[in-house]
Amino acid sequence: MEVTVNVPDELAAEARARGVAVKVYVEEVLARQAQQPETEAHRKSVGEVIDRILELRKGNTLGGLKVRDLIHEGRKY
């Protein structure tokens, strides 16, 4: 597989300043980003998902059934 990437001029300049090929520098940057712990944006999105789940729960009922009844029903099969 071959992938073509358009590298911003600033990134190419950083690579030249470090004295490495652009390809090697981009690989290093991607490797560092892959190893970084989860970002603030990721944590925020997790929080948003939790809020969405809690919102979807509101108003849902078992229609008068008890959890114990559902457990008993599951044991029949």
Secondary structure as UniProt FT lines:
FT   HELIX           9..18
FT   HELIX           22..35
FT   HELIX           40..57
FT   TURN            58..59
FT   TURN            63..64
FT   HELIX           67..75
//
